[in-house]
Amino acid sequence: MPPDATSWTCPNCGHQNGPAVPLAAAPASAPAAPAASSAAQRRRRLRLGTIALVAIAAIVLGSFLFTRGDGTTGTQSPSADAVATMCLHLRDLQTPRVDAFTRVAAELAADADAIDAAGSPQTAAAVRRLRRAVTGYRDALQTQGGDDSAAAAAMAEALSDPDIPC
């Protein structure tokens, strides 16, 4: 559109274009809300805040009762934790070295005691048999060059015990 024109018609669509229509300006100050509605808003906010606090307290109390109310800390028994720890210690058997087997033997002794204390004497006895087999295999490794096939077979048999859940 030329600089001095105030309106024009589009040659393609025929739409009449003109100057922008000014929007009505908002009044300088909005009228104050009635005092009754602000009091109602305060009461509503107070009621919602009270409901929120009661709901939060109920959730906290409910979660406390569901997790600690019966004196247990979860669904796993203590023996399951001790067995899981023992299974982690068995990873070191993958490295047939004297120092690794010495460390595993010490850990298995502690694991057997923990499993026994948790109330699984049969599993603890199997762990103690496995510890003896690990110690025997460790001793066979120390000889370097001796026949360790019997010790390896004893350890494999101890690992295949059904009371060793790993």
DSSP file (Angstrom, degrees, kcal/mol; ACC not computed):
  #  RESIDUE AA STRUCTURE BP1 BP2  ACC     N-H-->O    O-->H-N    N-H-->O    O-->H-N    TCO  KAPPA ALPHA  PHI   PSI    X-CA   Y-CA   Z-CA
    1    1 A M              0   0    0      0, 0.0     7,-0.1     0, 0.0     0, 0.0   0.000 360.0 360.0 360.0 139.9    0.0    0.0    0.0
    2    2 A P    >   -     0   0    0      0, 0.0     3,-1.2     0, 0.0     0, 0.0  -0.247 360.0-110.6 -63.9 156.2    1.3    3.4   -0.8
    3    3 A P  T 3  S+     0   0    0      0, 0.0     0, 0.0     0, 0.0     0, 0.0   0.782 114.9  45.2 -62.9 -28.9    2.6    5.6    2.1
    4    4 A D  T 3  S+     0   0    0      2,-0.0     2,-0.2     0, 0.0     0, 0.0   0.490  90.5 103.1 -94.9  -2.0   -0.3    8.1    1.9
    5    5 A A    <   -     0   0    0     -3,-1.2     3,-0.1     1,-0.1     0, 0.0  -0.559  48.1-169.0 -82.6 144.3   -3.1    5.6    1.5
    6    6 A T  S    S+     0   0    0      1,-0.3     2,-0.3    -2,-0.2    -1,-0.1   0.583  73.7  13.1-105.4 -16.3   -5.3    4.8    4.5
    7    7 A S        +     0   0    0     11,-0.2     2,-0.3     2,-0.0    -1,-0.3  -0.981  62.9 178.0-152.9 160.8   -7.1    1.8    3.0
    8    8 A W  E     -A   17   0A   0      9,-2.5     9,-3.5    -2,-0.3     2,-0.4  -0.978  25.5-120.9-159.2 162.2   -6.8   -0.5    0.0
    9    9 A T  E     -A   16   0A   0     -2,-0.3     7,-0.2     7,-0.2     6,-0.1  -0.924  31.9-115.8-113.2 134.5   -8.4   -3.5   -1.6
   10   10 A C     >  -     0   0    0      5,-2.5     4,-1.6    -2,-0.4     5,-0.0  -0.523  16.1-148.7 -70.0 128.2   -6.4   -6.7   -2.2
   11   11 A P  T  4 S+     0   0    0      0, 0.0    -1,-0.1     0, 0.0    -2,-0.0   0.734  93.7  47.1 -71.7 -20.7   -6.1   -7.4   -6.0
   12   12 A N  T  4 S+     0   0    0      3,-0.1    -2,-0.0     1,-0.1    -3,-0.0   0.908 131.2  11.0 -86.6 -45.5   -6.1  -11.2   -5.4
   13   13 A C  T  4 S-     0   0    0      2,-0.1    -1,-0.1     0, 0.0    -4,-0.0   0.616  91.1-123.6-112.5 -14.3   -9.0  -11.8   -3.0
   14   14 A G     <  +     0   0    0     -4,-1.6     2,-0.2     1,-0.3     0, 0.0   0.590  51.7 158.0  82.9  10.9  -10.8   -8.4   -3.0
   15   15 A H        -     0   0    0     -6,-0.1    -5,-2.5     1,-0.1     2,-0.7  -0.502  42.4-126.8 -71.6 135.0  -10.5   -8.0    0.8
   16   16 A Q  E     -A    9   0A   0     -7,-0.2     2,-0.4    -2,-0.2    -7,-0.2  -0.757  27.6-165.1 -84.9 116.0  -10.9   -4.4    2.0
   17   17 A N  E     +A    8   0A   0     -9,-3.5    -9,-2.5    -2,-0.7     3,-0.1  -0.833  16.4 159.3-103.1 139.1   -7.9   -3.4    4.2
   18   18 A G        -     0   0    0     -2,-0.4   -11,-0.2   -11,-0.2     3,-0.1  -0.798  45.1 -52.9-144.4-174.1   -7.9   -0.4    6.3
   19   19 A P        -     0   0    0      0, 0.0    -1,-0.1     0, 0.0     2,-0.1  -0.282  68.7 -90.6 -65.7 153.6   -6.3    1.2    9.4
   20   20 A A        -     0   0    0      1,-0.1    -3,-0.0    -3,-0.1     0, 0.0  -0.384  38.4-121.8 -65.4 138.7   -6.2   -0.9   12.5
   21   21 A V        -     0   0    0     -3,-0.1     2,-0.1    -2,-0.1    -1,-0.1  -0.728  29.6-122.6 -82.6 121.7   -9.1   -0.3   14.8
   22   22 A P        -     0   0    0      0, 0.0     2,-0.2     0, 0.0    -1,-0.1  -0.394  23.2-125.1 -67.4 138.9   -7.9    0.9   18.2
   23   23 A L        -     0   0    0     -2,-0.1     2,-0.2     1,-0.1    -3,-0.0  -0.535  31.2 -98.2 -80.0 149.2   -9.0   -1.3   21.0
   24   24 A A        -     0   0    0     -2,-0.2     2,-0.1     1,-0.1    -1,-0.1  -0.500  42.6-119.3 -68.3 131.7  -10.8    0.3   23.9
   25   25 A A        -     0   0    0     -2,-0.2    -1,-0.1     1,-0.1     3,-0.1  -0.435  26.8-110.5 -73.1 145.8   -8.4    1.1   26.7
   26   26 A A        -     0   0    0      1,-0.1    -1,-0.1    -2,-0.1     4,-0.0  -0.451  43.1 -92.8 -72.5 148.4   -9.0   -0.6   30.0
   27   27 A P        -     0   0    0      0, 0.0    -1,-0.1     0, 0.0     3,-0.1  -0.258  35.1-113.8 -60.2 152.0  -10.1    1.7   32.8
   28   28 A A  S    S+     0   0    0      1,-0.2     2,-0.4    -3,-0.1    -2,-0.1   0.837  99.4  21.1 -59.5 -37.1   -7.3    3.0   35.0
   29   29 A S  S    S-     0   0    0      3,-0.0    -1,-0.2     0, 0.0     3,-0.1  -0.999  78.6-129.5-137.5 136.2   -8.4    1.2   38.1
   30   30 A A        -     0   0    0     -2,-0.4     2,-0.1     1,-0.1     3,-0.1  -0.535  39.4 -97.9 -79.1 147.2  -10.6   -1.9   38.3
   31   31 A P        -     0   0    0      0, 0.0    -1,-0.1     0, 0.0     2,-0.1  -0.399  45.2-104.9 -65.1 142.4  -13.5   -1.7   40.7
   32   32 A A        -     0   0    0      1,-0.1     3,-0.1    -2,-0.1    -3,-0.0  -0.389  35.3-110.1 -68.6 141.7  -12.8   -3.3   44.1
   33   33 A A        -     0   0    0      1,-0.1    -1,-0.1    -2,-0.1     5,-0.1  -0.411  43.9 -93.1 -69.1 147.5  -14.4   -6.6   44.8
   34   34 A P    >>  -     0   0    0      0, 0.0     4,-1.4     0, 0.0     3,-0.6  -0.293  30.2-121.0 -60.7 149.1  -17.1   -6.6   47.3
   35   35 A A  H 3> S+     0   0    0      1,-0.2     4,-1.8     2,-0.2     5,-0.2   0.797 110.0  61.4 -62.2 -30.4  -15.9   -7.3   50.9
   36   36 A A  H 3> S+     0   0    0      1,-0.2     4,-1.9     2,-0.2    -1,-0.2   0.888 102.9  49.2 -66.9 -38.6  -18.3  -10.3   51.1
   37   37 A S  H <> S+     0   0    0     -3,-0.6     4,-2.3     2,-0.2    -1,-0.2   0.875 110.0  50.5 -72.0 -35.4  -16.6  -12.1   48.2
   38   38 A S  H  X S+     0   0    0     -4,-1.4     4,-2.1     2,-0.2    -1,-0.2   0.877 110.9  49.4 -68.9 -35.0  -13.1  -11.6   49.6
   39   39 A A  H  X S+     0   0    0     -4,-1.8     4,-2.2     2,-0.2    -2,-0.2   0.887 110.7  50.5 -67.0 -38.1  -14.2  -13.0   52.9
   40   40 A A  H  X S+     0   0    0     -4,-1.9     4,-2.4     2,-0.2    -2,-0.2   0.890 109.4  51.3 -66.1 -38.4  -15.8  -16.0   51.1
   41   41 A Q  H  X S+     0   0    0     -4,-2.3     4,-2.7     2,-0.2    -2,-0.2   0.898 109.1  50.5 -65.1 -40.1  -12.5  -16.5   49.3
   42   42 A R  H  X S+     0   0    0     -4,-2.1     4,-2.4     2,-0.2    -2,-0.2   0.920 111.3  48.1 -63.5 -42.7  -10.6  -16.5   52.6
   43   43 A R  H  X S+     0   0    0     -4,-2.2     4,-2.5     2,-0.2    -2,-0.2   0.909 112.2  49.8 -63.3 -41.0  -13.0  -19.1   54.1
   44   44 A R  H  X S+     0   0    0     -4,-2.4     4,-2.6     2,-0.2    -2,-0.2   0.927 111.7  47.8 -64.4 -44.4  -12.7  -21.2   50.9
   45   45 A R  H  X S+     0   0    0     -4,-2.7     4,-2.6     2,-0.2    -1,-0.2   0.897 112.0  50.1 -63.1 -40.0   -8.9  -21.1   51.1
   46   46 A L  H  X S+     0   0    0     -4,-2.4     4,-2.3     2,-0.2    -2,-0.2   0.918 111.5  48.3 -64.1 -42.9   -8.9  -21.9   54.8
   47   47 A R  H  X S+     0   0    0     -4,-2.5     4,-2.4     2,-0.2    -2,-0.2   0.921 113.2  47.2 -64.0 -44.3  -11.3  -24.9   54.2
   48   48 A L  H  X S+     0   0    0     -4,-2.6     4,-2.4     2,-0.2    -2,-0.2   0.890 111.7  51.0 -64.5 -39.7   -9.1  -26.2   51.3
   49   49 A G  H  X S+     0   0    0     -4,-2.6     4,-2.3     2,-0.2    -1,-0.2   0.899 110.4  49.3 -63.3 -40.6   -5.9  -25.8   53.4
   50   50 A T  H  X S+     0   0    0     -4,-2.3     4,-2.4     2,-0.2    -2,-0.2   0.918 111.0  49.4 -64.8 -43.7   -7.5  -27.7   56.2
   51   51 A I  H  X S+     0   0    0     -4,-2.4     4,-2.4     1,-0.2    -2,-0.2   0.908 111.0  50.8 -61.3 -41.7   -8.6  -30.5   53.9
   52   52 A A  H  X S+     0   0    0     -4,-2.4     4,-2.4     2,-0.2    -2,-0.2   0.913 110.6  48.4 -63.7 -42.9   -5.1  -30.6   52.4
   53   53 A L  H  X S+     0   0    0     -4,-2.3     4,-2.4     2,-0.2    -2,-0.2   0.911 112.2  48.5 -64.5 -41.8   -3.5  -30.9   55.9
   54   54 A V  H  X S+     0   0    0     -4,-2.4     4,-2.2     2,-0.2    -2,-0.2   0.907 112.2  49.6 -64.3 -41.2   -5.9  -33.6   57.0
   55   55 A A  H  X S+     0   0    0     -4,-2.4     4,-2.2     2,-0.2    -2,-0.2   0.909 111.1  48.6 -64.5 -42.3   -5.2  -35.6   53.7
   56   56 A I  H  X S+     0   0    0     -4,-2.4     4,-2.5     1,-0.2     5,-0.2   0.923 111.5  49.8 -64.1 -43.6   -1.4  -35.3   54.2
   57   57 A A  H  X S+     0   0    0     -4,-2.4     4,-2.5     1,-0.2    -1,-0.2   0.898 110.6  50.5 -62.4 -39.7   -1.6  -36.4   57.8
   58   58 A A  H  X S+     0   0    0     -4,-2.2     4,-2.6     2,-0.2    -1,-0.2   0.894 110.8  48.8 -65.7 -39.7   -3.8  -39.4   56.7
   59   59 A I  H  X S+     0   0    0     -4,-2.2     4,-2.5     2,-0.2     5,-0.2   0.927 113.1  46.7 -66.1 -44.6   -1.3  -40.4   54.0
   60   60 A V  H  X S+     0   0    0     -4,-2.5     4,-2.1     2,-0.2    -2,-0.2   0.928 115.2  46.1 -63.7 -45.0    1.7  -40.2   56.4
   61   61 A L  H  X S+     0   0    0     -4,-2.5     4,-2.4    -5,-0.2    -2,-0.2   0.912 113.2  49.9 -64.6 -42.7   -0.1  -42.1   59.1
   62   62 A G  H  X S+     0   0    0     -4,-2.6     4,-2.4     1,-0.2    -2,-0.2   0.910 110.8  48.5 -63.2 -42.8   -1.3  -44.8   56.6
   63   63 A S  H  X S+     0   0    0     -4,-2.5     4,-1.8     1,-0.2     5,-0.3   0.875 111.1  51.4 -67.0 -35.0    2.1  -45.3   55.2
   64   64 A F  H  X>S+     0   0    0     -4,-2.1     4,-2.7    -5,-0.2     5,-0.6   0.932 111.7  46.7 -64.6 -44.3    3.6  -45.6   58.7
   65   65 A L  H  X5S+     0   0    0     -4,-2.4     4,-0.8     1,-0.2     5,-0.2   0.879 113.9  47.7 -66.4 -37.2    1.0  -48.2   59.6
   66   66 A F  H  <5S+     0   0    0     -4,-2.4    -1,-0.2    -5,-0.2    -2,-0.2   0.805 122.4  32.7 -74.7 -28.3    1.5  -50.2   56.4
   67   67 A T  H  <5S+     0   0    0     -4,-1.8    -2,-0.2    -5,-0.2    -3,-0.2   0.777 136.7  12.8-100.6 -29.0    5.3  -50.2   56.6
   68   68 A R  H ><5S+     0   0    0     -4,-2.7     3,-1.0    -5,-0.3    -3,-0.2   0.425  94.8  95.8-128.9  -0.9    6.1  -50.3   60.3
   69   69 A G  T 3<<S+     0   0    0     -4,-0.8    -3,-0.1    -5,-0.6    -4,-0.1   0.796  89.5  44.8 -67.9 -28.0    3.0  -51.1   62.1
   70   70 A D  T 3  S-     0   0    0     -5,-0.2    -1,-0.2     2,-0.2     3,-0.1   0.395 114.5-108.7 -99.2   5.4    3.6  -54.8   62.4
   71   71 A G  S <  S+     0   0    0     -3,-1.0     2,-0.2     1,-0.3    -2,-0.1   0.401  83.7 111.4  88.6  -3.2    7.3  -54.5   63.4
   72   72 A T        -     0   0    0      1,-0.1    -1,-0.3     5,-0.0    -2,-0.2  -0.660  59.3-146.9-100.4 161.9    8.7  -55.8   60.1
   73   73 A T  S    S-     0   0    0     -2,-0.2     2,-0.3     3,-0.2    -1,-0.1   0.399  70.8 -32.1-106.9   1.5   10.7  -53.7   57.7
   74   74 A G  S    S-     0   0    0      2,-0.1    -1,-0.2     1,-0.1    -7,-0.0  -0.982  73.7 -72.4 171.1-168.1    9.5  -55.4   54.5
   75   75 A T  S    S+     0   0    0     -2,-0.3     2,-0.3    -3,-0.1    -1,-0.1   0.674  96.9  89.4 -89.8 -17.8    8.5  -58.6   52.9
   76   76 A Q  S    S-     0   0    0      1,-0.1    -3,-0.2    -3,-0.1    -2,-0.1  -0.580  74.3-129.9 -82.6 142.4   11.9  -60.3   52.9
   77   77 A S    >>  -     0   0    0     -2,-0.3     4,-1.3     1,-0.1     3,-0.7  -0.488  25.8-109.8 -81.4 159.5   12.9  -62.3   55.8
   78   78 A P  H 3> S+     0   0    0      0, 0.0     4,-2.0     0, 0.0     5,-0.2   0.847 119.1  58.6 -59.3 -32.4   16.3  -61.7   57.4
   79   79 A S  H 3> S+     0   0    0     39,-0.4     4,-2.6     1,-0.2     5,-0.2   0.850  99.7  57.4 -66.9 -31.4   17.6  -65.0   56.1
   80   80 A A  H <> S+     0   0    0     -3,-0.7     4,-2.4     2,-0.2    -1,-0.2   0.895 107.4  48.0 -64.4 -38.5   16.8  -63.9   52.5
   81   81 A D  H  X S+     0   0    0     -4,-1.3     4,-2.2     2,-0.2    -2,-0.2   0.910 112.4  48.4 -66.8 -41.5   19.1  -60.9   53.0
   82   82 A A  H  X S+     0   0    0     -4,-2.0     4,-2.1     2,-0.2    -2,-0.2   0.891 112.7  48.2 -66.5 -38.7   21.9  -63.1   54.4
   83   83 A V  H  X S+     0   0    0     -4,-2.6     4,-2.5     2,-0.2    -2,-0.2   0.905 110.0  52.1 -67.8 -40.9   21.5  -65.5   51.5
   84   84 A A  H  X S+     0   0    0     -4,-2.4     4,-1.8     2,-0.2    -2,-0.2   0.900 109.9  49.4 -62.0 -39.6   21.6  -62.7   49.0
   85   85 A T  H  X S+     0   0    0     -4,-2.2     4,-1.8     2,-0.2    -1,-0.2   0.915 110.3  50.6 -63.8 -42.9   24.8  -61.4   50.6
   86   86 A M  H  X S+     0   0    0     -4,-2.1     4,-1.3     1,-0.2    -2,-0.2   0.902 107.4  53.6 -62.5 -40.6   26.3  -64.9   50.4
   87   87 A C  H  < S+     0   0    0     -4,-2.5     4,-0.4     1,-0.2    -1,-0.2   0.873 106.6  52.7 -63.1 -36.3   25.4  -65.2   46.8
   88   88 A L  H >< S+     0   0    0     -4,-1.8     3,-1.2     1,-0.2     4,-0.3   0.882 106.0  54.1 -64.7 -36.9   27.2  -61.9   46.1
   89   89 A H  H >< S+     0   0    0     -4,-1.8     3,-1.3     1,-0.2    -1,-0.2   0.795  95.9  67.4 -68.0 -26.9   30.3  -63.3   47.8
   90   90 A L  G >< S+     0   0    0     -4,-1.3     3,-1.7     1,-0.3    -1,-0.2   0.665  80.0  79.4 -69.9 -14.0   30.2  -66.3   45.5
   91   91 A R  G X  S+     0   0    0     -3,-1.2     3,-1.7    -4,-0.4    -1,-0.3   0.838  82.4  65.6 -59.6 -30.7   31.1  -64.1   42.5
   92   92 A D  G X  S+     0   0    0     -3,-1.3     3,-1.2    -4,-0.3    -1,-0.3   0.625  82.6  76.0 -69.6 -11.0   34.7  -64.1   43.7
   93   93 A L  G <  S+     0   0    0     -3,-1.7    -1,-0.3     1,-0.2    -2,-0.2   0.633  78.0  75.3 -72.9 -11.1   34.9  -67.9   43.0
   94   94 A Q  G <  S+     0   0    0     -3,-1.7    -1,-0.2    -4,-0.2    -2,-0.2   0.683  86.8  66.1 -73.2 -16.5   35.1  -67.0   39.3
   95   95 A T  S <  S-     0   0    0     -3,-1.2     2,-2.6    -4,-0.2    -1,-0.2  -0.867  78.7-152.5-106.2  99.7   38.7  -65.9   39.9
   96   96 A P        +     0   0    0      0, 0.0     2,-0.3     0, 0.0    -3,-0.1  -0.402  48.7 128.6 -75.5  75.4   40.7  -69.0   40.8
   97   97 A R     >  -     0   0    0     -2,-2.6     4,-2.5     1,-0.1     5,-0.2  -0.943  66.0-124.1-127.3 150.9   43.4  -67.3   42.8
   98   98 A V  H  > S+     0   0    0     -2,-0.3     4,-2.3     1,-0.2     5,-0.2   0.913 111.3  48.7 -60.8 -45.7   44.5  -68.1   46.3
   99   99 A D  H  > S+     0   0    0      1,-0.2     4,-2.0     2,-0.2    -1,-0.2   0.881 112.0  49.2 -66.5 -36.2   43.8  -64.6   47.7
  100  100 A A  H  > S+     0   0    0      2,-0.2     4,-2.5     1,-0.2    -1,-0.2   0.918 113.0  46.8 -67.1 -42.3   40.3  -64.6   46.2
  101  101 A F  H  X S+     0   0    0     -4,-2.5     4,-2.3     2,-0.2    -2,-0.2   0.847 110.1  53.6 -69.8 -32.4   39.5  -68.0   47.6
  102  102 A T  H  X S+     0   0    0     -4,-2.3     4,-1.9    -5,-0.2    -1,-0.2   0.923 111.2  46.3 -64.5 -43.8   40.9  -67.0   51.0
  103  103 A R  H  X S+     0   0    0     -4,-2.0     4,-2.3     1,-0.2    -2,-0.2   0.916 112.6  49.6 -64.5 -43.3   38.6  -63.9   51.0
  104  104 A V  H  X S+     0   0    0     -4,-2.5     4,-2.9     1,-0.2     5,-0.2   0.896 108.1  54.0 -63.5 -39.8   35.6  -66.0   49.9
  105  105 A A  H  X S+     0   0    0     -4,-2.3     4,-1.6     1,-0.2    -1,-0.2   0.912 110.4  46.3 -62.0 -42.1   36.3  -68.6   52.7
  106  106 A A  H  X S+     0   0    0     -4,-1.9     4,-1.7     2,-0.2    -1,-0.2   0.908 114.2  47.9 -66.4 -41.3   36.3  -65.8   55.3
  107  107 A E  H  X S+     0   0    0     -4,-2.3     4,-2.6     1,-0.2    -2,-0.2   0.884 109.1  53.4 -66.9 -37.6   33.1  -64.3   53.9
  108  108 A L  H  X S+     0   0    0     -4,-2.9     4,-2.6     2,-0.2    -1,-0.2   0.848 105.1  55.0 -67.1 -32.9   31.4  -67.6   53.7
  109  109 A A  H  X S+     0   0    0     -4,-1.6     4,-1.8     2,-0.2    -1,-0.2   0.938 112.1  42.9 -63.3 -45.6   32.1  -68.3   57.4
  110  110 A A  H  X S+     0   0    0     -4,-1.7     4,-2.2     2,-0.2    -2,-0.2   0.886 113.8  52.2 -66.6 -38.6   30.5  -65.0   58.3
  111  111 A D  H  X S+     0   0    0     -4,-2.6     4,-2.8     2,-0.2     5,-0.2   0.905 107.0  52.4 -64.4 -41.1   27.6  -65.7   55.9
  112  112 A A  H  X S+     0   0    0     -4,-2.6     4,-2.4     1,-0.2    -1,-0.2   0.904 110.0  49.0 -62.1 -40.8   27.0  -69.1   57.4
  113  113 A D  H  X S+     0   0    0     -4,-1.8     4,-2.4     2,-0.2    -1,-0.2   0.910 112.4  47.8 -64.5 -41.3   26.8  -67.6   60.9
  114  114 A A  H  X S+     0   0    0     -4,-2.2     4,-1.6     2,-0.2    -2,-0.2   0.896 112.9  47.9 -66.8 -40.3   24.3  -64.9   59.7
  115  115 A I  H  <>S+     0   0    0     -4,-2.8     5,-1.9     2,-0.2     4,-0.3   0.895 112.5  49.3 -67.2 -39.6   22.1  -67.5   57.9
  116  116 A D  H ><5S+     0   0    0     -4,-2.4     3,-1.3    -5,-0.2    -2,-0.2   0.908 110.4  50.3 -64.5 -41.9   22.1  -69.7   61.0
  117  117 A A  H 3<5S+     0   0    0     -4,-2.4    -1,-0.2     1,-0.3    -2,-0.2   0.801 104.8  58.9 -66.5 -28.6   21.2  -66.7   63.2
  118  118 A A  T 3<5S-     0   0    0     -4,-1.6   -39,-0.4    -5,-0.2    -1,-0.3   0.537 126.6 -98.7 -79.4  -5.3   18.4  -65.9   60.8
  119  119 A G  T < 5S+     0   0    0     -3,-1.3    -3,-0.2    -4,-0.3    -2,-0.1   0.752  90.1 114.4  99.5  25.7   16.9  -69.3   61.4
  120  120 A S     >< +     0   0    0     -5,-1.9     4,-2.2     1,-0.1     5,-0.2  -0.625  25.9 161.5-124.5  72.8   18.0  -71.4   58.4
  121  121 A P  H  > S+     0   0    0      0, 0.0     4,-2.2     0, 0.0     5,-0.1   0.827  73.9  55.6 -65.2 -30.9   20.3  -74.0   59.9
  122  122 A Q  H  > S+     0   0    0      2,-0.2     4,-1.7     1,-0.2     5,-0.1   0.918 110.9  43.7 -68.3 -42.5   20.1  -76.3   56.9
  123  123 A T  H  > S+     0   0    0      2,-0.2     4,-2.2     1,-0.2    -1,-0.2   0.885 112.2  54.1 -67.7 -38.2   21.3  -73.6   54.5
  124  124 A A  H  X S+     0   0    0     -4,-2.2     4,-2.2     1,-0.2    -2,-0.2   0.896 107.1  50.9 -62.8 -39.8   24.0  -72.6   57.0
  125  125 A A  H  X S+     0   0    0     -4,-2.2     4,-2.1     2,-0.2    -1,-0.2   0.895 109.7  50.3 -64.6 -39.1   25.3  -76.1   57.1
  126  126 A A  H  X S+     0   0    0     -4,-1.7     4,-2.2     2,-0.2    -2,-0.2   0.885 109.7  50.8 -65.9 -37.5   25.4  -76.2   53.2
  127  127 A V  H  X S+     0   0    0     -4,-2.2     4,-2.3     2,-0.2    -2,-0.2   0.888 108.8  51.5 -66.8 -38.3   27.3  -72.9   53.3
  128  128 A R  H  X S+     0   0    0     -4,-2.2     4,-2.1     2,-0.2    -2,-0.2   0.892 109.6  49.7 -65.7 -38.1   29.8  -74.3   55.8
  129  129 A R  H  X S+     0   0    0     -4,-2.1     4,-2.1     2,-0.2    -2,-0.2   0.910 111.0  50.1 -64.1 -40.9   30.3  -77.4   53.5
  130  130 A L  H  X S+     0   0    0     -4,-2.2     4,-2.5     1,-0.2    -2,-0.2   0.889 107.6  53.8 -63.9 -38.5   30.9  -75.0   50.6
  131  131 A R  H  X S+     0   0    0     -4,-2.3     4,-2.6     1,-0.2    -1,-0.2   0.916 107.9  49.9 -61.5 -43.0   33.4  -73.1   52.7
  132  132 A R  H  X S+     0   0    0     -4,-2.1     4,-2.3     1,-0.2    -1,-0.2   0.894 111.3  49.3 -62.6 -38.9   35.3  -76.3   53.4
  133  133 A A  H  X S+     0   0    0     -4,-2.1     4,-2.3     2,-0.2    22,-0.2   0.892 111.1  49.3 -67.6 -38.8   35.3  -77.1   49.6
  134  134 A V  H  X S+     0   0    0     -4,-2.5     4,-2.6     2,-0.2    -2,-0.2   0.914 111.4  49.4 -65.0 -42.3   36.6  -73.6   48.8
  135  135 A T  H  X S+     0   0    0     -4,-2.6     4,-2.4     2,-0.2    -2,-0.2   0.902 111.0  50.2 -63.7 -40.6   39.3  -73.9   51.4
  136  136 A G  H  X S+     0   0    0     -4,-2.3     4,-1.9     2,-0.2    -2,-0.2   0.904 112.1  46.6 -63.6 -41.6   40.3  -77.3   49.9
  137  137 A Y  H  X S+     0   0    0     -4,-2.3     4,-2.2    14,-0.2    -2,-0.2   0.889 110.4  53.4 -68.4 -38.4   40.5  -75.9   46.4
  138  138 A R  H  X S+     0   0    0     -4,-2.6     4,-1.7     1,-0.2    -2,-0.2   0.928 109.3  48.9 -59.5 -45.0   42.4  -72.9   47.7
  139  139 A D  H  X S+     0   0    0     -4,-2.4     4,-0.8     1,-0.2    -1,-0.2   0.871 109.8  52.0 -63.2 -36.7   45.0  -75.3   49.3
  140  140 A A  H  < S+     0   0    0     -4,-1.9     3,-0.4     1,-0.2     4,-0.4   0.866 108.0  51.9 -67.8 -34.9   45.2  -77.2   46.0
  141  141 A L  H >< S+     0   0    0     -4,-2.2     3,-1.2     1,-0.2    -1,-0.2   0.846 101.2  61.9 -67.7 -32.7   45.9  -74.0   44.1
  142  142 A Q  H 3< S+     0   0    0     -4,-1.7    -1,-0.2     1,-0.3    -2,-0.2   0.796  93.4  63.2 -65.3 -27.1   48.7  -73.1   46.5
  143  143 A T  T 3< S-     0   0    0     -4,-0.8    -1,-0.3    -3,-0.4    -2,-0.2   0.718  92.1-154.1 -72.2 -18.5   50.6  -76.3   45.5
  144  144 A Q  S <  S+     0   0    0     -3,-1.2    -3,-0.1    -4,-0.4     3,-0.1   0.928  77.0  26.4  44.2  92.0   50.9  -74.9   41.9
  145  145 A G  S    S+     0   0    0      1,-0.4    -1,-0.2    -5,-0.2    -4,-0.1   0.207  93.9 117.0 114.7 -13.9   51.3  -77.9   39.7
  146  146 A G  S    S-     0   0    0     -6,-0.4     2,-0.7     1,-0.1    -1,-0.4  -0.288  79.8 -87.1 -77.5 170.5   49.5  -80.4   41.9
  147  147 A D        +     0   0    0      1,-0.1     4,-0.2    -3,-0.1     3,-0.2  -0.698  46.9 170.9 -82.0 113.8   46.3  -82.2   40.8
  148  148 A D     >  +     0   0    0     -2,-0.7     4,-2.4     1,-0.1     5,-0.2   0.231  48.2 102.6-106.9  14.1   43.4  -80.0   41.8
  149  149 A S  H  > S+     0   0    0      1,-0.2     4,-2.2     2,-0.2     5,-0.2   0.873  81.1  50.7 -67.1 -36.6   40.7  -82.0   40.0
  150  150 A A  H  > S+     0   0    0      2,-0.2     4,-2.2    -3,-0.2    -1,-0.2   0.910 112.3  47.0 -67.1 -40.6   39.5  -83.6   43.2
  151  151 A A  H  > S+     0   0    0     -4,-0.2     4,-2.1     2,-0.2   -14,-0.2   0.894 112.0  50.3 -67.5 -39.1   39.2  -80.3   45.0
  152  152 A A  H  X S+     0   0    0     -4,-2.4     4,-2.3     2,-0.2    -2,-0.2   0.890 110.8  49.5 -65.0 -38.8   37.5  -78.7   41.9
  153  153 A A  H  X S+     0   0    0     -4,-2.2     4,-2.3     2,-0.2    -2,-0.2   0.892 109.9  51.2 -66.7 -39.4   35.0  -81.6   41.9
  154  154 A A  H  X S+     0   0    0     -4,-2.2     4,-2.1     2,-0.2    -2,-0.2   0.895 111.6  47.3 -65.1 -39.2   34.3  -81.2   45.6
  155  155 A M  H  X S+     0   0    0     -4,-2.1     4,-2.4   -22,-0.2    -2,-0.2   0.899 111.1  50.9 -69.5 -39.4   33.7  -77.5   45.2
  156  156 A A  H  X S+     0   0    0     -4,-2.3     4,-1.5     1,-0.2    -2,-0.2   0.894 111.0  49.3 -63.5 -39.1   31.3  -78.2   42.2
  157  157 A E  H  < S+     0   0    0     -4,-2.3     4,-0.3     2,-0.2    -2,-0.2   0.905 111.0  49.3 -66.0 -41.3   29.4  -80.7   44.3
  158  158 A A  H >< S+     0   0    0     -4,-2.1     3,-1.0     1,-0.2    -2,-0.2   0.878 110.8  50.6 -66.3 -36.7   29.1  -78.2   47.2
  159  159 A L  H 3< S+     0   0    0     -4,-2.4    -1,-0.2     1,-0.2    -2,-0.2   0.795 105.9  56.1 -70.0 -27.5   27.9  -75.5   44.8
  160  160 A S  T 3< S+     0   0    0     -4,-1.5    -1,-0.2    -5,-0.2    -2,-0.2   0.450  76.8 124.1 -85.3   1.1   25.3  -77.9   43.3
  161  161 A D    X   -     0   0    0     -3,-1.0     3,-1.9    -4,-0.3    -3,-0.0  -0.414  66.0-134.4 -59.7 131.0   23.8  -78.5   46.8
  162  162 A P  T 3  S+     0   0    0      0, 0.0    -1,-0.2     0, 0.0   -39,-0.0   0.694 103.0  65.2 -64.5 -16.6   20.1  -77.6   46.6
  163  163 A D  T 3  S+     0   0    0    -41,-0.1   -36,-0.1     1,-0.1   -37,-0.1   0.583  85.1  79.1 -81.8  -8.5   20.3  -75.8   49.9
  164  164 A I    <   -     0   0    0     -3,-1.9    -1,-0.1    -6,-0.1   -40,-0.0  -0.876  69.3-167.5 -94.4 104.7   22.7  -73.2   48.2
  165  165 A P              0   0    0      0, 0.0    -1,-0.1     0, 0.0    -2,-0.0   0.445 360.0 360.0 -79.4   2.2   20.1  -71.1   46.4
  166  166 A C              0   0    0     -7,-0.1    -7,-0.0   -83,-0.0    -3,-0.0   0.469 360.0 360.0 -89.7 360.0   22.6  -69.3   44.1
